[in-house]
């Protein structure tokens, strides 16, 4: 039996969503960005499309942004309406089926997934970017066009980078996938590389001290 369509939910939210109150137009445009994101995502959800490629994630993000608008609002009617719409959005999220996985593996032989499908400490590789254990995945702040990227915090303590950051923040487009690799294998490789880099650095330091004499 196929899952019920959530397109009517999106249509209902679009009709019921009140205009953004004038006193929420400031705050560096943050509420306007959130509001634009909700409008843009609902437009996709009214059809069979998806902004992220995962309609349940689309609904999750709509729920989050509606909740943020509710928390930031002072106008009573707006708060009550948006709080109710967030509940409808949460119900729609639960009705969406899980996205189908990709049939082929990634370039490193791992599993190709959406970033939000990875768990903390999963070893992931980002498209054209760094690899490492995932610390956190979240939606970045939307822009005024309602477009939001996905923010990934990836640990880098496995790398020999004296004074380097313990993690890096990576922004990927919504709908982009990452590759989940075998953590045990990758940690073993990282330790070997760490030791090689450490030995190389020590050798360079000895040469420098010899030159200084």
TIRO-2110 file (N, C-alpha, C; in Angstrom, 1 decimal):
// TIRO-2110
0.8, -1.2, 0.0, N, 1, A
0.0, 0.0, 0.0, CA, 1, A
0.9, 1.3, 0.0, C, 1, A
0.6, 2.2, -0.9, N, 2, A
1.4, 3.4, -1.0, CA, 2, A
1.1, 4.3, 0.1, C, 2, A
2.2, 5.1, 0.5, N, 3, A
2.0, 6.1, 1.5, CA, 3, A
1.1, 7.2, 1.1, C, 3, A
0.3, 7.8, 2.0, N, 4, A
-0.6, 8.9, 1.6, CA, 4, A
0.1, 10.1, 1.2, C, 4, A
-0.4, 10.8, 0.3, N, 5, A
0.3, 12.0, -0.3, CA, 5, A
0.2, 13.1, 0.8, C, 5, A
1.3, 13.9, 0.9, N, 6, A
1.3, 15.0, 1.8, CA, 6, A
1.2, 16.3, 1.0, C, 6, A
0.9, 16.2, -0.3, N, 7, A
0.6, 17.5, -1.0, CA, 7, A
-0.5, 18.3, -0.5, C, 7, A
-1.6, 17.7, 0.0, N, 8, A
-2.7, 18.5, 0.6, CA, 8, A
-2.2, 19.2, 1.9, C, 8, A
-1.3, 18.6, 2.6, N, 9, A
-0.8, 19.3, 3.8, CA, 9, A
0.0, 20.6, 3.4, C, 9, A
0.8, 20.4, 2.3, N, 10, A
1.5, 21.6, 1.8, CA, 10, A
0.6, 22.7, 1.3, C, 10, A
-0.4, 22.3, 0.6, N, 11, A
-1.4, 23.3, 0.1, CA, 11, A
-2.1, 24.0, 1.3, C, 11, A
-2.5, 23.2, 2.3, N, 12, A
-3.1, 23.8, 3.4, CA, 12, A
-2.2, 24.8, 4.2, C, 12, A
-1.0, 24.4, 4.4, N, 13, A
0.0, 25.3, 5.0, CA, 13, A
0.2, 26.6, 4.2, C, 13, A
0.2, 26.5, 2.9, N, 14, A
0.4, 27.6, 2.0, CA, 14, A
-0.7, 28.6, 2.2, C, 14, A
-1.9, 28.1, 2.2, N, 15, A
-3.1, 28.9, 2.3, CA, 15, A
-3.2, 29.6, 3.7, C, 15, A
-2.9, 28.8, 4.7, N, 16, A
-3.1, 29.3, 6.1, CA, 16, A
-1.9, 30.2, 6.6, C, 16, A
-0.7, 30.1, 6.0, N, 17, A
0.4, 30.8, 6.5, CA, 17, A
0.2, 32.3, 6.4, C, 17, A
0.2, 33.0, 7.6, N, 18, A
-0.1, 34.4, 7.6, CA, 18, A
1.1, 35.2, 7.1, C, 18, A
0.9, 36.5, 6.7, N, 19, A
2.0, 37.3, 6.3, CA, 19, A
2.9, 37.5, 7.5, C, 19, A
4.2, 37.8, 7.2, N, 20, A
5.2, 38.0, 8.2, CA, 20, A
4.9, 39.4, 8.8, C, 20, A
4.7, 39.5, 10.2, N, 21, A
4.5, 40.8, 10.8, CA, 21, A
5.6, 41.8, 10.5, C, 21, A
5.2, 43.1, 10.5, N, 22, A
6.1, 44.1, 10.2, CA, 22, A
7.3, 44.2, 11.2, C, 22, A
7.0, 43.9, 12.4, N, 23, A
8.1, 43.9, 13.5, CA, 23, A
9.1, 42.8, 13.4, C, 23, A
8.8, 41.9, 12.4, N, 24, A
9.8, 40.8, 12.2, CA, 24, A
10.6, 40.9, 11.0, C, 24, A
10.5, 42.1, 10.4, N, 25, A
11.3, 42.4, 9.1, CA, 25, A
12.7, 42.8, 9.4, C, 25, A
13.0, 43.1, 10.7, N, 26, A
14.4, 43.5, 11.0, CA, 26, A
15.2, 42.3, 11.3, C, 26, A
16.0, 42.4, 12.4, N, 27, A
16.9, 41.3, 12.9, CA, 27, A
17.8, 40.8, 11.7, C, 27, A
18.3, 41.7, 11.0, N, 28, A
19.2, 41.4, 9.9, CA, 28, A
18.6, 40.5, 8.8, C, 28, A
17.3, 40.5, 8.8, N, 29, A
16.5, 39.8, 7.8, CA, 29, A
16.4, 38.3, 8.0, C, 29, A
16.8, 37.9, 9.2, N, 30, A
16.8, 36.4, 9.5, CA, 30, A
15.4, 35.8, 9.4, C, 30, A
14.4, 36.5, 10.0, N, 31, A
13.0, 36.0, 9.9, CA, 31, A
12.5, 36.0, 8.5, C, 31, A
12.9, 37.0, 7.7, N, 32, A
12.5, 37.1, 6.3, CA, 32, A
13.1, 35.9, 5.6, C, 32, A
14.3, 35.5, 5.9, N, 33, A
15.0, 34.4, 5.3, CA, 33, A
14.2, 33.1, 5.7, C, 33, A
13.9, 32.9, 6.9, N, 34, A
13.1, 31.7, 7.4, CA, 34, A
11.8, 31.6, 6.7, C, 34, A
11.1, 32.8, 6.6, N, 35, A
9.8, 32.8, 6.0, CA, 35, A
9.9, 32.5, 4.5, C, 35, A
10.9, 33.0, 3.8, N, 36, A
11.1, 32.7, 2.4, CA, 36, A
11.4, 31.2, 2.2, C, 36, A
12.1, 30.7, 3.1, N, 37, A
12.5, 29.2, 3.0, CA, 37, A
11.2, 28.4, 3.1, C, 37, A
10.3, 28.7, 4.0, N, 38, A
9.1, 28.0, 4.2, CA, 38, A
8.2, 28.1, 2.9, C, 38, A
8.1, 29.3, 2.4, N, 39, A
7.3, 29.5, 1.2, CA, 39, A
7.9, 28.6, 0.0, C, 39, A
9.2, 28.7, -0.2, N, 40, A
9.8, 28.0, -1.3, CA, 40, A
9.7, 26.5, -1.1, C, 40, A
9.9, 26.0, 0.1, N, 41, A
9.8, 24.5, 0.3, CA, 41, A
8.4, 24.0, 0.1, C, 41, A
7.4, 24.8, 0.6, N, 42, A
6.1, 24.4, 0.5, CA, 42, A
5.6, 24.3, -1.0, C, 42, A
6.2, 25.2, -1.8, N, 43, A
5.9, 25.2, -3.2, CA, 43, A
6.3, 23.9, -3.9, C, 43, A
7.4, 23.4, -3.4, N, 44, A
7.9, 22.1, -4.0, CA, 44, A
7.1, 21.0, -3.4, C, 44, A
6.7, 21.0, -2.1, N, 45, A
6.0, 20.0, -1.5, CA, 45, A
4.5, 19.9, -2.0, C, 45, A
4.0, 21.0, -2.6, N, 46, A
2.7, 20.9, -3.1, CA, 46, A
2.6, 20.0, -4.4, C, 46, A
3.8, 19.8, -4.9, N, 47, A
3.9, 18.9, -6.1, CA, 47, A
4.6, 17.6, -5.6, C, 47, A
5.1, 16.8, -6.5, N, 48, A
5.8, 15.6, -6.1, CA, 48, A
7.3, 15.8, -6.0, C, 48, A
7.7, 17.1, -6.0, N, 49, A
9.1, 17.4, -6.0, CA, 49, A
9.7, 17.5, -4.6, C, 49, A
10.9, 17.8, -4.5, N, 50, A
11.6, 17.9, -3.2, CA, 50, A
12.8, 18.8, -3.3, C, 50, A
13.0, 19.7, -2.3, N, 51, A
14.2, 20.6, -2.3, CA, 51, A
15.4, 19.8, -2.0, C, 51, A
15.4, 18.9, -1.1, N, 52, A
16.6, 18.2, -0.6, CA, 52, A
16.8, 16.9, -1.3, C, 52, A
15.7, 16.4, -1.9, N, 53, A
15.8, 15.0, -2.5, CA, 53, A
15.2, 14.0, -1.5, C, 53, A
14.8, 14.5, -0.3, N, 54, A
14.2, 13.7, 0.7, CA, 54, A
13.0, 14.5, 1.3, C, 54, A
11.8, 14.1, 0.9, N, 55, A
10.6, 14.9, 1.3, CA, 55, A
10.4, 15.0, 2.9, C, 55, A
10.8, 13.9, 3.5, N, 56, A
10.7, 13.9, 5.0, CA, 56, A
11.6, 15.0, 5.6, C, 56, A
12.8, 15.1, 5.0, N, 57, A
13.8, 16.1, 5.4, CA, 57, A
13.2, 17.5, 5.1, C, 57, A
12.6, 17.7, 3.9, N, 58, A
12.0, 19.0, 3.6, CA, 58, A
11.0, 19.4, 4.7, C, 58, A
10.1, 18.4, 5.1, N, 59, A
9.1, 18.7, 6.1, CA, 59, A
9.8, 19.0, 7.4, C, 59, A
10.8, 18.3, 7.8, N, 60, A
11.5, 18.5, 9.0, CA, 60, A
12.1, 19.9, 9.1, C, 60, A
12.6, 20.4, 8.0, N, 61, A
13.1, 21.7, 7.9, CA, 61, A
12.0, 22.8, 8.0, C, 61, A
10.9, 22.5, 7.3, N, 62, A
9.8, 23.4, 7.4, CA, 62, A
9.3, 23.5, 8.9, C, 62, A
9.2, 22.4, 9.5, N, 63, A
8.8, 22.4, 10.9, CA, 63, A
9.7, 23.2, 11.8, C, 63, A
11.0, 23.0, 11.6, N, 64, A
12.0, 23.7, 12.4, CA, 64, A
11.9, 25.2, 12.1, C, 64, A
11.8, 25.7, 10.9, N, 65, A
11.7, 27.1, 10.6, CA, 65, A
10.4, 27.7, 11.1, C, 65, A
9.3, 27.0, 11.0, N, 66, A
8.0, 27.5, 11.6, CA, 66, A
8.2, 27.6, 13.1, C, 66, A
8.8, 26.7, 13.7, N, 67, A
9.0, 26.8, 15.2, CA, 67, A
9.9, 28.0, 15.5, C, 67, A
10.9, 28.2, 14.7, N, 68, A
11.8, 29.4, 15.0, CA, 68, A
11.0, 30.7, 14.8, C, 68, A
10.1, 30.8, 13.8, N, 69, A
9.3, 31.9, 13.6, CA, 69, A
8.3, 32.1, 14.7, C, 69, A
7.8, 31.0, 15.2, N, 70, A
6.9, 31.1, 16.4, CA, 70, A
7.6, 31.6, 17.6, C, 70, A
8.8, 31.2, 17.8, N, 71, A
9.6, 31.6, 19.0, CA, 71, A
10.0, 33.1, 18.9, C, 71, A
10.2, 33.6, 17.7, N, 72, A
10.7, 34.9, 17.6, CA, 72, A
9.6, 35.9, 17.5, C, 72, A
8.3, 35.5, 17.3, N, 73, A
7.2, 36.4, 17.1, CA, 73, A
6.7, 36.9, 18.4, C, 73, A
6.1, 38.1, 18.3, N, 74, A
5.4, 38.7, 19.5, CA, 74, A
3.9, 38.9, 19.2, C, 74, A
3.5, 38.9, 17.9, N, 75, A
2.1, 39.1, 17.6, CA, 75, A
1.3, 37.8, 17.9, C, 75, A
0.3, 37.9, 18.8, N, 76, A
-0.4, 36.7, 19.3, CA, 76, A
-1.0, 35.8, 18.2, C, 76, A
-1.7, 36.5, 17.3, N, 77, A
-2.4, 35.7, 16.3, CA, 77, A
-1.4, 35.0, 15.4, C, 77, A
-0.3, 35.7, 15.1, N, 78, A
0.7, 35.0, 14.2, CA, 78, A
1.3, 33.8, 15.0, C, 78, A
1.6, 34.0, 16.2, N, 79, A
2.2, 32.9, 17.0, CA, 79, A
1.3, 31.7, 17.1, C, 79, A
0.0, 31.9, 17.3, N, 80, A
-0.9, 30.8, 17.4, CA, 80, A
-1.1, 30.1, 16.1, C, 80, A
-1.2, 30.8, 15.0, N, 81, A
-1.3, 30.2, 13.7, CA, 81, A
-0.1, 29.4, 13.3, C, 81, A
1.1, 30.0, 13.5, N, 82, A
2.3, 29.3, 13.0, CA, 82, A
2.6, 28.1, 13.9, C, 82, A
2.2, 28.2, 15.2, N, 83, A
2.4, 27.0, 16.1, CA, 83, A
1.5, 25.8, 15.6, C, 83, A
0.3, 26.1, 15.2, N, 84, A
-0.6, 25.1, 14.6, CA, 84, A
0.0, 24.5, 13.3, C, 84, A
0.5, 25.4, 12.5, N, 85, A
1.1, 24.9, 11.2, CA, 85, A
2.3, 24.0, 11.4, C, 85, A
3.1, 24.3, 12.4, N, 86, A
4.2, 23.5, 12.7, CA, 86, A
3.8, 22.1, 13.1, C, 86, A
2.7, 22.0, 13.8, N, 87, A
2.2, 20.6, 14.1, CA, 87, A
1.7, 19.9, 12.9, C, 87, A
1.1, 20.6, 12.0, N, 88, A
0.6, 19.9, 10.7, CA, 88, A
1.9, 19.5, 9.9, C, 88, A
2.9, 20.3, 9.9, N, 89, A
4.1, 20.0, 9.2, CA, 89, A
4.8, 18.8, 9.8, C, 89, A
4.8, 18.7, 11.1, N, 90, A
5.4, 17.5, 11.8, CA, 90, A
4.6, 16.2, 11.5, C, 90, A
3.3, 16.3, 11.4, N, 91, A
2.5, 15.2, 11.0, CA, 91, A
2.8, 14.7, 9.6, C, 91, A
3.0, 15.7, 8.7, N, 92, A
3.3, 15.4, 7.3, CA, 92, A
4.6, 14.7, 7.2, C, 92, A
5.6, 15.1, 8.0, N, 93, A
6.9, 14.5, 7.9, CA, 93, A
6.8, 13.0, 8.2, C, 93, A
6.0, 12.6, 9.2, N, 94, A
5.9, 11.2, 9.6, CA, 94, A
5.2, 10.4, 8.5, C, 94, A
4.5, 11.0, 7.6, N, 95, A
3.8, 10.3, 6.5, CA, 95, A
4.7, 10.0, 5.3, C, 95, A
5.9, 10.7, 5.2, N, 96, A
6.7, 10.5, 4.1, CA, 96, A
7.6, 9.2, 4.2, C, 96, A
7.7, 8.4, 3.1, N, 97, A
8.5, 7.3, 3.1, CA, 97, A
10.0, 7.6, 3.1, C, 97, A
10.8, 6.8, 3.6, N, 98, A
12.3, 7.0, 3.5, CA, 98, A
12.7, 7.1, 2.1, C, 98, A
13.7, 7.9, 1.7, N, 99, A
14.2, 8.0, 0.4, CA, 99, A
14.9, 6.7, -0.1, C, 99, A
14.8, 6.4, -1.3, N, 100, A
15.4, 5.2, -1.8, CA, 100, A
16.9, 5.4, -1.9, C, 100, A
17.7, 4.4, -1.6, N, 101, A
19.1, 4.5, -1.6, CA, 101, A
19.6, 4.4, -3.1, C, 101, A
20.8, 4.9, -3.3, N, 102, A
21.4, 4.8, -4.6, CA, 102, A
22.0, 3.4, -4.8, C, 102, A
21.8, 2.8, -6.1, N, 103, A
22.2, 1.5, -6.3, CA, 103, A
23.7, 1.3, -6.3, C, 103, A
24.5, 2.3, -6.7, N, 104, A
25.9, 2.1, -6.8, CA, 104, A
26.6, 2.8, -5.7, C, 104, A
27.8, 2.2, -5.3, N, 105, A
28.6, 2.8, -4.3, CA, 105, A
29.3, 4.0, -4.7, C, 105, A
29.9, 4.7, -3.7, N, 106, A
30.6, 5.9, -4.0, CA, 106, A
32.0, 5.7, -4.6, C, 106, A
32.7, 6.8, -4.9, N, 107, A
34.1, 6.7, -5.5, CA, 107, A
35.1, 5.9, -4.7, C, 107, A
34.8, 5.9, -3.3, N, 108, A
35.8, 5.2, -2.4, CA, 108, A
35.2, 3.8, -2.0, C, 108, A
34.1, 3.4, -2.6, N, 109, A
33.5, 2.1, -2.3, CA, 109, A
32.6, 2.2, -1.1, C, 109, A
32.2, 3.4, -0.6, N, 110, A
31.3, 3.5, 0.5, CA, 110, A
29.9, 3.6, 0.1, C, 110, A
29.0, 3.9, 1.1, N, 111, A
27.6, 4.0, 0.9, CA, 111, A
27.2, 5.5, 0.6, C, 111, A
26.5, 5.7, -0.5, N, 112, A
26.1, 7.1, -0.8, CA, 112, A
24.8, 7.4, -0.1, C, 112, A
24.8, 8.4, 0.8, N, 113, A
23.7, 8.8, 1.6, CA, 113, A
23.5, 10.3, 1.6, C, 113, A
22.3, 10.7, 2.1, N, 114, A
22.2, 12.2, 2.4, CA, 114, A
22.9, 12.4, 3.8, C, 114, A
23.4, 13.7, 3.9, N, 115, A
24.2, 14.0, 5.1, CA, 115, A
23.4, 13.7, 6.4, C, 115, A
22.1, 14.0, 6.4, N, 116, A
21.3, 13.8, 7.7, CA, 116, A
21.0, 12.3, 8.0, C, 116, A
21.4, 11.4, 7.0, N, 117, A
21.3, 10.0, 7.3, CA, 117, A
22.5, 9.5, 8.0, C, 117, A
23.6, 10.2, 8.1, N, 118, A
24.8, 9.8, 8.8, CA, 118, A
24.6, 10.1, 10.3, C, 118, A
25.2, 9.2, 11.1, N, 119, A
25.2, 9.3, 12.6, CA, 119, A
26.5, 10.0, 13.0, C, 119, A
26.4, 10.5, 14.2, N, 120, A
27.6, 11.1, 14.8, CA, 120, A
28.7, 10.1, 14.8, C, 120, A
29.9, 10.4, 14.5, N, 121, A
31.1, 9.6, 14.4, CA, 121, A
31.2, 8.7, 13.2, C, 121, A
30.1, 8.7, 12.3, N, 122, A
30.3, 8.0, 11.0, CA, 122, A
31.4, 8.7, 10.2, C, 122, A
32.2, 7.9, 9.6, N, 123, A
33.3, 8.5, 8.8, CA, 123, A
32.7, 8.8, 7.4, C, 123, A
32.7, 10.1, 7.0, N, 124, A
32.1, 10.5, 5.8, CA, 124, A
33.1, 11.2, 4.9, C, 124, A
32.9, 11.2, 3.6, N, 125, A
33.7, 11.9, 2.6, CA, 125, A
32.7, 12.8, 1.9, C, 125, A
33.1, 14.1, 1.8, N, 126, A
32.2, 15.1, 1.2, CA, 126, A
32.6, 15.3, -0.3, C, 126, A
31.7, 15.7, -1.2, N, 127, A
32.1, 15.9, -2.6, CA, 127, A
33.2, 17.0, -2.7, C, 127, A
34.4, 16.6, -3.1, N, 128, A
35.4, 17.5, -3.4, CA, 128, A
36.0, 18.2, -2.1, C, 128, A
35.6, 17.6, -0.9, N, 129, A
36.0, 18.2, 0.3, CA, 129, A
36.7, 17.3, 1.3, C, 129, A
36.8, 17.6, 2.5, N, 130, A
37.5, 16.8, 3.5, CA, 130, A
36.7, 15.6, 3.9, C, 130, A
37.4, 14.6, 4.5, N, 131, A
36.8, 13.4, 5.0, CA, 131, A
37.1, 13.3, 6.5, C, 131, A
36.3, 12.6, 7.2, N, 132, A
36.6, 12.4, 8.7, CA, 132, A
35.3, 12.1, 9.4, C, 132, A
35.4, 11.9, 10.7, N, 133, A
34.2, 11.5, 11.5, CA, 133, A
33.2, 12.7, 11.6, C, 133, A
32.0, 12.4, 11.3, N, 134, A
30.9, 13.5, 11.4, CA, 134, A
30.7, 13.9, 12.8, C, 134, A
30.7, 15.1, 13.1, N, 135, A
30.3, 15.6, 14.5, CA, 135, A
28.9, 16.1, 14.5, C, 135, A
28.5, 16.8, 13.4, N, 136, A
27.2, 17.4, 13.5, CA, 136, A
26.7, 17.7, 12.1, C, 136, A
25.4, 17.6, 11.8, N, 137, A
24.8, 17.9, 10.5, CA, 137, A
23.6, 18.8, 10.8, C, 137, A
23.5, 19.9, 10.1, N, 138, A
22.3, 20.8, 10.3, CA, 138, A
22.1, 21.6, 9.1, C, 138, A
20.9, 22.2, 9.0, N, 139, A
20.6, 23.1, 8.0, CA, 139, A
21.2, 24.5, 8.2, C, 139, A
21.9, 25.0, 7.3, N, 140, A
22.5, 26.4, 7.5, CA, 140, A
21.3, 27.4, 7.3, C, 140, A
21.6, 28.6, 7.8, N, 141, A
20.7, 29.7, 7.7, CA, 141, A
20.3, 30.0, 6.2, C, 141, A
19.0, 30.0, 5.9, N, 142, A
18.6, 30.3, 4.5, CA, 142, A
19.0, 31.8, 4.1, C, 142, A
19.1, 32.0, 2.8, N, 143, A
19.3, 33.4, 2.4, CA, 143, A
17.9, 34.0, 2.1, C, 143, A
17.9, 35.2, 1.6, N, 144, A
16.6, 35.9, 1.4, CA, 144, A
15.8, 35.3, 0.3, C, 144, A
16.4, 34.5, -0.6, N, 145, A
15.6, 33.7, -1.6, CA, 145, A
15.0, 32.4, -1.0, C, 145, A
15.3, 32.1, 0.2, N, 146, A
14.8, 30.9, 0.8, CA, 146, A
15.6, 29.7, 0.5, C, 146, A
16.9, 29.9, 0.1, N, 147, A
17.7, 28.8, -0.3, CA, 147, A
18.7, 28.5, 0.9, C, 147, A
18.7, 27.2, 1.3, N, 148, A
19.6, 26.9, 2.5, CA, 148, A
20.5, 25.7, 2.1, C, 148, A
21.7, 25.8, 2.5, N, 149, A
22.6, 24.7, 2.4, CA, 149, A
22.6, 23.8, 3.6, C, 149, A
23.3, 22.7, 3.5, N, 150, A
23.5, 21.8, 4.7, CA, 150, A
24.9, 22.0, 5.2, C, 150, A
25.0, 22.2, 6.6, N, 151, A
26.2, 22.5, 7.2, CA, 151, A
26.7, 21.2, 7.9, C, 151, A
27.9, 20.8, 7.6, N, 152, A
28.5, 19.6, 8.2, CA, 152, A
29.8, 20.0, 9.0, C, 152, A
29.8, 19.5, 10.2, N, 153, A
31.0, 19.7, 11.1, CA, 153, A
31.8, 18.3, 11.1, C, 153, A
33.0, 18.3, 10.5, N, 154, A
33.7, 17.1, 10.4, CA, 154, A
35.0, 17.2, 11.2, C, 154, A
35.2, 16.2, 12.0, N, 155, A
36.4, 16.1, 12.8, CA, 155, A
37.7, 16.0, 12.0, C, 155, A
38.8, 16.6, 12.5, N, 156, A
40.1, 16.6, 11.8, CA, 156, A
41.2, 16.2, 12.8, C, 156, A
40.9, 15.7, 14.0, N, 157, A
41.9, 15.4, 14.9, CA, 157, A
42.7, 14.2, 14.5, C, 157, A
42.2, 13.4, 13.5, N, 158, A
43.0, 12.3, 13.0, CA, 158, A
44.2, 12.7, 12.1, C, 158, A
44.2, 14.0, 11.8, N, 159, A
45.3, 14.5, 10.9, CA, 159, A
46.4, 15.1, 11.7, C, 159, A
47.6, 15.0, 11.2, N, 160, A
48.8, 15.6, 11.9, CA, 160, A
48.9, 17.0, 11.4, C, 160, A
48.2, 17.9, 12.1, N, 161, A
48.3, 19.3, 11.7, CA, 161, A
48.5, 20.1, 13.0, C, 161, A
49.8, 20.2, 13.4, N, 162, A
50.1, 21.0, 14.7, CA, 162, A
49.5, 22.4, 14.6, C, 162, A
48.7, 22.7, 15.6, N, 163, A
48.0, 24.0, 15.7, CA, 163, A
46.8, 24.1, 14.8, C, 163, A
46.5, 23.0, 14.1, N, 164, A
45.3, 23.1, 13.1, CA, 164, A
44.0, 22.9, 13.9, C, 164, A
42.9, 23.2, 13.2, N, 165, A
41.6, 23.1, 13.8, CA, 165, A
41.2, 21.7, 14.1, C, 165, A
40.5, 21.4, 15.2, N, 166, A
40.0, 20.1, 15.6, CA, 166, A
38.9, 19.6, 14.6, C, 166, A
38.3, 20.5, 13.9, N, 167, A
37.2, 20.1, 13.0, CA, 167, A
37.1, 21.2, 12.0, C, 167, A
36.4, 20.9, 10.9, N, 168, A
36.2, 21.9, 9.8, CA, 168, A
34.7, 21.9, 9.5, C, 168, A
34.2, 23.1, 9.1, N, 169, A
32.8, 23.2, 8.7, CA, 169, A
32.7, 23.2, 7.2, C, 169, A
31.8, 22.4, 6.7, N, 170, A
31.6, 22.3, 5.3, CA, 170, A
30.2, 22.6, 4.9, C, 170, A
30.0, 23.4, 3.9, N, 171, A
28.6, 23.7, 3.4, CA, 171, A
28.4, 22.9, 2.1, C, 171, A
27.3, 22.1, 2.0, N, 172, A
27.0, 21.4, 0.7, CA, 172, A
25.6, 21.8, 0.3, C, 172, A
25.4, 21.8, -1.0, N, 173, A
24.1, 22.2, -1.5, CA, 173, A
23.0, 21.2, -1.0, C, 173, A
21.8, 21.7, -0.8, N, 174, A
20.7, 20.8, -0.5, CA, 174, A
20.5, 19.8, -1.6, C, 174, A
20.4, 18.5, -1.3, N, 175, A
20.2, 17.5, -2.3, CA, 175, A
21.5, 16.8, -2.6, C, 175, A
22.7, 17.4, -2.1, N, 176, A
24.0, 16.7, -2.3, CA, 176, A
24.1, 15.5, -1.3, C, 176, A
24.8, 14.5, -1.8, N, 177, A
25.0, 13.3, -0.9, CA, 177, A
26.4, 13.2, -0.5, C, 177, A
26.7, 12.5, 0.5, N, 178, A
28.0, 12.2, 1.0, CA, 178, A
28.3, 10.7, 0.9, C, 178, A
29.5, 10.3, 1.1, N, 179, A
29.8, 8.9, 1.1, CA, 179, A
30.2, 8.5, 2.5, C, 179, A
29.5, 7.4, 3.0, N, 180, A
29.8, 6.9, 4.3, CA, 180, A
30.7, 5.7, 4.2, C, 180, A
31.9, 5.8, 4.8, N, 181, A
32.9, 4.8, 4.7, CA, 181, A
33.0, 4.0, 6.0, C, 181, A
33.7, 2.9, 5.9, N, 182, A
33.9, 2.0, 7.1, CA, 182, A
34.8, 2.7, 8.1, C, 182, A
34.2, 3.0, 9.2, N, 183, A
35.0, 3.8, 10.2, CA, 183, A
36.2, 3.1, 10.7, C, 183, A
36.1, 1.8, 11.0, N, 184, A
37.3, 1.0, 11.5, CA, 184, A
38.4, 1.1, 10.5, C, 184, A
38.1, 0.9, 9.2, N, 185, A
39.2, 0.9, 8.2, CA, 185, A
39.8, 2.3, 8.1, C, 185, A
38.9, 3.3, 8.1, N, 186, A
39.4, 4.7, 7.9, CA, 186, A
40.2, 5.2, 9.1, C, 186, A
39.8, 4.8, 10.3, N, 187, A
40.6, 5.1, 11.5, CA, 187, A
42.0, 4.5, 11.4, C, 187, A
42.1, 3.2, 11.0, N, 188, A
43.4, 2.5, 10.9, CA, 188, A
44.3, 3.2, 9.9, C, 188, A
43.7, 3.6, 8.7, N, 189, A
44.5, 4.3, 7.7, CA, 189, A
44.9, 5.7, 8.2, C, 189, A
44.0, 6.4, 9.0, N, 190, A
44.4, 7.7, 9.5, CA, 190, A
45.5, 7.6, 10.5, C, 190, A
45.5, 6.6, 11.3, N, 191, A
46.6, 6.4, 12.3, CA, 191, A
47.9, 6.2, 11.6, C, 191, A
47.9, 5.4, 10.6, N, 192, A
49.1, 5.1, 9.8, CA, 192, A
49.6, 6.4, 9.2, C, 192, A
48.7, 7.2, 8.6, N, 193, A
49.1, 8.4, 7.9, CA, 193, A
49.6, 9.4, 8.9, C, 193, A
49.0, 9.5, 10.1, N, 194, A
49.4, 10.4, 11.2, CA, 194, A
50.8, 10.1, 11.6, C, 194, A
51.1, 8.8, 11.8, N, 195, A
52.5, 8.4, 12.2, CA, 195, A
53.5, 8.8, 11.1, C, 195, A
53.1, 8.6, 9.8, N, 196, A
54.1, 8.9, 8.7, CA, 196, A
54.3, 10.4, 8.7, C, 196, A
53.2, 11.2, 8.8, N, 197, A
53.4, 12.7, 8.8, CA, 197, A
54.2, 13.1, 10.0, C, 197, A
54.0, 12.5, 11.2, N, 198, A
54.8, 12.9, 12.4, CA, 198, A
56.2, 12.6, 12.2, C, 198, A
56.6, 11.4, 11.6, N, 199, A
58.0, 11.1, 11.4, CA, 199, A
58.6, 12.0, 10.4, C, 199, A
57.9, 12.4, 9.4, N, 200, A
58.4, 13.3, 8.4, CA, 200, A
58.7, 14.7, 9.0, C, 200, A
57.7, 15.1, 9.9, N, 201, A
57.9, 16.4, 10.6, CA, 201, A
59.1, 16.4, 11.5, C, 201, A
59.3, 15.3, 12.2, N, 202, A
60.5, 15.2, 13.1, CA, 202, A
61.8, 15.2, 12.3, C, 202, A
61.8, 14.5, 11.2, N, 203, A
63.0, 14.6, 10.3, CA, 203, A
63.3, 15.9, 9.8, C, 203, A
62.3, 16.7, 9.5, N, 204, A
62.5, 18.1, 9.0, CA, 204, A
63.0, 19.0, 10.1, C, 204, A
62.5, 18.7, 11.3, N, 205, A
63.0, 19.5, 12.5, CA, 205, A
64.4, 19.3, 12.8, C, 205, A
64.8, 18.0, 12.7, N, 206, A
66.3, 17.7, 12.9, CA, 206, A
67.2, 18.4, 11.9, C, 206, A
66.7, 18.4, 10.6, N, 207, A
67.5, 19.0, 9.6, CA, 207, A
67.6, 20.5, 9.8, C, 207, A
66.5, 21.1, 10.3, N, 208, A
66.5, 22.6, 10.6, CA, 208, A
67.5, 22.9, 11.7, C, 208, A
67.4, 22.1, 12.8, N, 209, A
68.3, 22.3, 13.9, CA, 209, A
69.8, 22.2, 13.5, C, 209, A
70.1, 21.2, 12.6, N, 210, A
71.4, 21.0, 12.1, CA, 210, A
71.9, 22.2, 11.3, C, 210, A
71.0, 22.8, 10.6, N, 211, A
71.4, 24.0, 9.8, CA, 211, A
71.6, 25.2, 10.7, C, 211, A
70.9, 25.3, 11.8, N, 212, A
71.0, 26.5, 12.7, CA, 212, A
72.3, 26.5, 13.4, C, 212, A
73.0, 25.4, 13.5, N, 213, A
74.3, 25.3, 14.3, CA, 213, A
75.4, 26.1, 13.6, C, 213, A
END
